[in-house]
């Protein structure tokens, strides 16, 4: 009986010391991130029957003066080569643009289009724009439970958009290991039903461990069975990137 009481007391103490959902997500958000990043990305589109389409992409991103910019440019294969996607966030607003070389023009991505598939992948335009993380102040966060995975405590947090927030999903459930506070799994729900699952299959340290960056990501559409894998390679962090990169002129450049 004494052992049972001791175990119960220890369990109660661990619950009392557990972080709230809000505190967990604040720790996720507090992770240092590079002021700039450039590299290549390999995108694999994997059909339900296992057929794989591979695309190669160049990526540039930069943060300065409260502004976040990212440019994605497809370099292979030939049918998507030259296609470019630009997103700029500032003062709570976001602008998205897509350049289609076949049409030789730039078009804006706005409204419900942001929730559409990004270049036939399982990521939406919003998903790609938010790869660095959600804007946590736009959500309420509830700790659902903790799990033990390989000796590591993992927080499972439900994040729900606040009233008035335009979100692609009705809620997200995030798995956050206590040793890194880098999410390893995110479930995306629409109207209460599981829609997609993002898995960070590989997280690597950079700059002597200053940064922890997911370098292998998989997004699965559980409705269709289709998957998209993104592998980030040859990353260069905190390097100078000219603002001219994040312009329509550069988007059109071959």
C-alpha positions as CSV (number, residue, x, y, z in Angstrom):
1,X,0.0,0.0,0.0
2,X,2.8,2.4,0.9
3,X,4.4,1.8,-2.6
4,X,1.1,2.5,-4.2
5,X,0.7,5.8,-2.3
6,X,4.2,6.8,-3.1
7,X,3.7,6.2,-6.8
8,X,0.4,8.2,-6.7
9,X,2.1,11.1,-5.0
10,X,5.0,11.1,-7.5
11,X,2.5,11.0,-10.3
12,X,0.5,13.9,-8.8
13,X,3.7,15.9,-8.4
14,X,4.8,15.3,-12.0
15,X,1.4,16.6,-13.2
16,X,1.7,19.6,-10.9
17,X,5.1,20.4,-12.4
18,X,4.0,19.9,-16.0
19,X,3.9,22.8,-18.3
20,X,0.7,24.2,-19.6
21,X,-0.1,24.0,-23.3
22,X,0.6,27.8,-23.6
23,X,3.9,27.4,-21.9
24,X,4.9,24.5,-24.1
25,X,4.2,26.5,-27.3
26,X,6.0,29.5,-25.9
27,X,9.1,27.4,-25.5
28,X,8.6,26.1,-29.1
29,X,8.3,29.7,-30.3
30,X,11.3,30.9,-28.2
31,X,13.8,28.7,-30.2
32,X,16.4,30.9,-31.9
33,X,16.2,31.0,-35.6
34,X,18.7,32.3,-38.2
35,X,18.3,35.8,-39.6
36,X,18.7,34.3,-43.1
37,X,18.9,30.9,-44.8
38,X,19.5,29.6,-48.3
39,X,19.9,26.2,-49.7
40,X,18.3,23.5,-51.8
41,X,15.2,21.4,-51.2
42,X,14.2,18.1,-52.8
43,X,10.5,17.6,-53.0
44,X,9.1,14.1,-53.6
45,X,5.4,13.6,-54.4
46,X,4.5,10.0,-53.5
47,X,1.2,8.6,-54.8
48,X,-1.0,6.0,-53.0
49,X,0.4,3.3,-55.2
50,X,4.0,4.4,-54.5
51,X,4.7,6.3,-57.7
52,X,7.3,9.1,-57.0
53,X,7.7,12.5,-58.7
54,X,10.9,14.4,-57.7
55,X,11.4,18.1,-57.9
56,X,14.4,20.3,-57.0
57,X,14.0,23.7,-55.5
58,X,16.2,26.6,-54.4
59,X,15.1,28.5,-51.3
60,X,16.0,31.9,-49.8
61,X,14.6,33.3,-46.6
62,X,15.4,36.4,-44.5
63,X,14.2,38.2,-41.4
64,X,14.8,41.9,-40.7
65,X,13.1,44.9,-39.2
66,X,10.0,42.9,-38.3
67,X,9.7,41.6,-41.9
68,X,9.9,37.9,-43.0
69,X,10.6,37.1,-46.6
70,X,10.9,33.7,-48.4
71,X,11.4,32.9,-52.1
72,X,11.1,29.4,-53.5
73,X,12.3,28.7,-57.1
74,X,11.9,25.4,-58.9
75,X,14.9,24.3,-60.9
76,X,13.9,20.8,-62.1
77,X,12.3,19.0,-63.8
78,X,11.6,20.9,-67.0
79,X,7.8,21.1,-66.6
80,X,8.1,23.2,-63.4
81,X,11.5,24.9,-64.0
82,X,11.4,28.6,-63.4
83,X,8.2,28.6,-61.3
84,X,8.7,30.8,-58.3
85,X,6.8,31.5,-55.1
86,X,7.3,34.6,-52.9
87,X,5.8,35.3,-49.5
88,X,6.4,38.5,-47.5
89,X,5.0,39.0,-43.9
90,X,5.0,42.4,-42.2
91,X,2.8,44.2,-39.6
92,X,0.5,41.2,-39.3
93,X,-0.2,41.1,-43.1
94,X,1.1,38.6,-45.7
95,X,1.5,38.8,-49.4
96,X,1.9,35.8,-51.6
97,X,2.9,35.8,-55.3
98,X,3.4,33.0,-57.8
99,X,5.4,33.3,-61.1
100,X,4.4,30.9,-63.9
101,X,7.0,31.0,-66.7
102,X,4.6,29.5,-69.2
103,X,2.3,32.5,-68.8
104,X,5.2,34.9,-68.2
105,X,3.4,36.7,-65.4
106,X,3.2,37.0,-61.7
107,X,-0.2,36.4,-60.0
108,X,-1.2,37.1,-56.4
109,X,-2.3,34.2,-54.1
110,X,-5.1,35.5,-51.9
111,X,-8.1,34.4,-49.9
112,X,-9.1,30.8,-50.2
113,X,-6.3,30.2,-52.8
114,X,-3.8,30.2,-49.9
115,X,-5.5,27.0,-48.6
116,X,-5.0,25.3,-52.0
117,X,-2.4,22.7,-53.0
118,X,1.1,24.1,-53.5
119,X,2.3,22.9,-56.9
120,X,0.4,19.6,-56.6
121,X,1.9,18.7,-53.2
122,X,0.2,17.9,-49.9
123,X,1.4,21.2,-48.6
124,X,-0.9,24.2,-49.0
125,X,0.5,27.7,-49.8
126,X,-0.2,28.5,-46.1
127,X,1.6,25.4,-45.0
128,X,4.7,26.4,-47.0
129,X,4.6,29.9,-45.7
130,X,4.3,28.6,-42.1
131,X,7.1,26.0,-42.1
132,X,9.0,28.1,-39.6
133,X,6.0,27.7,-37.2
134,X,2.5,29.0,-36.4
135,X,1.9,32.4,-35.0
136,X,1.2,31.1,-31.5
137,X,-0.7,34.2,-30.3
138,X,-3.4,33.5,-32.8
139,X,-4.3,30.2,-31.0
140,X,-5.4,28.9,-27.7
141,X,-3.2,26.0,-26.5
142,X,-4.4,23.2,-24.3
143,X,-2.1,20.4,-22.9
144,X,-3.9,17.2,-23.6
145,X,-1.4,14.8,-22.1
146,X,2.2,13.8,-21.9
147,X,3.7,10.6,-23.4
148,X,6.9,8.8,-22.9
149,X,8.7,8.1,-26.1
150,X,12.1,6.3,-25.7
151,X,12.6,7.8,-22.3
152,X,11.8,11.3,-23.4
153,X,8.7,13.1,-22.1
154,X,6.6,14.4,-25.0
155,X,3.9,17.1,-24.6
156,X,0.8,16.7,-26.7
157,X,-0.9,20.1,-27.2
158,X,-4.1,21.0,-29.0
159,X,-4.0,24.4,-30.7
160,X,-7.3,26.0,-31.7
161,X,-7.5,29.3,-33.7
162,X,-9.0,32.2,-31.8
163,X,-12.2,33.8,-33.0
164,X,-11.6,35.9,-36.0
165,X,-8.4,34.2,-37.0
166,X,-8.4,33.0,-40.6
167,X,-6.9,29.5,-40.4
168,X,-6.9,26.6,-42.9
169,X,-7.6,24.2,-40.0
170,X,-10.2,23.9,-37.2
171,X,-7.4,22.7,-34.9
172,X,-3.9,21.3,-34.7
173,X,-2.5,18.7,-32.3
174,X,1.3,19.0,-31.8
175,X,3.7,16.5,-30.3
176,X,6.6,18.4,-28.6
177,X,9.6,16.5,-27.0
178,X,10.8,18.1,-23.7
179,X,14.4,17.6,-24.6
180,X,14.3,19.8,-27.8
181,X,10.9,21.6,-27.9
182,X,11.0,21.1,-31.7
183,X,7.7,19.5,-32.8
184,X,8.0,16.0,-34.2
185,X,4.4,15.5,-35.4
186,X,1.5,17.8,-36.2
187,X,-2.0,16.6,-36.9
188,X,-4.2,19.0,-38.9
189,X,-8.0,18.8,-38.6
190,X,-10.8,20.2,-40.7
191,X,-14.3,20.3,-39.2
192,X,-13.2,18.0,-36.5
193,X,-11.8,15.3,-38.8
194,X,-8.1,14.4,-39.2
195,X,-7.0,15.8,-42.6
196,X,-3.2,15.8,-42.8
197,X,-0.2,14.8,-40.7
198,X,3.2,16.5,-40.8
199,X,6.1,14.5,-39.4
200,X,9.5,16.0,-38.8
201,X,11.6,12.8,-39.5
202,X,15.0,14.5,-39.0
203,X,16.0,17.5,-36.9
204,X,19.6,18.6,-37.2
205,X,21.7,21.0,-35.0
206,X,23.5,23.9,-36.8
207,X,25.9,26.6,-35.7
208,X,27.3,24.5,-32.9
209,X,23.8,23.6,-31.7
210,X,22.5,27.1,-31.6
211,X,19.8,26.2,-34.1
212,X,17.7,23.0,-34.4
213,X,16.2,22.8,-37.9
214,X,13.9,20.1,-39.3
215,X,15.6,18.9,-42.5
216,X,13.4,16.0,-43.5
217,X,9.6,16.6,-43.4
218,X,6.7,14.4,-44.6
219,X,3.2,15.7,-45.1
220,X,0.5,12.9,-45.5
221,X,-3.0,13.6,-46.7
222,X,-4.8,10.9,-44.7
223,X,-7.9,11.3,-46.9
224,X,-6.2,10.4,-50.2
225,X,-3.1,8.5,-49.0
226,X,-0.8,10.8,-51.0
227,X,2.4,12.0,-49.4
228,X,4.9,14.8,-49.9
229,X,8.5,14.6,-48.6
230,X,10.7,17.7,-48.3
231,X,14.4,17.3,-47.7
232,X,16.4,20.5,-47.0
233,X,20.1,20.3,-48.1
234,X,23.2,22.5,-48.3
235,X,21.8,25.0,-45.8
236,X,23.7,28.2,-45.3
237,X,22.6,30.2,-42.3
238,X,23.0,33.9,-41.3
239,X,24.5,34.7,-44.7
240,X,24.0,38.0,-46.5
241,X,21.1,37.9,-48.9
242,X,20.3,40.9,-51.1
243,X,16.7,42.3,-50.8
244,X,16.6,42.2,-54.6
245,X,16.2,38.4,-54.3
246,X,12.7,38.9,-52.9
247,X,11.3,40.8,-55.9
248,X,9.2,40.1,-59.0
249,X,12.2,40.8,-61.2
250,X,14.2,38.1,-59.5
251,X,11.2,35.7,-59.6
252,X,11.3,36.0,-63.4
253,X,15.0,35.6,-63.7
254,X,16.2,32.4,-65.4
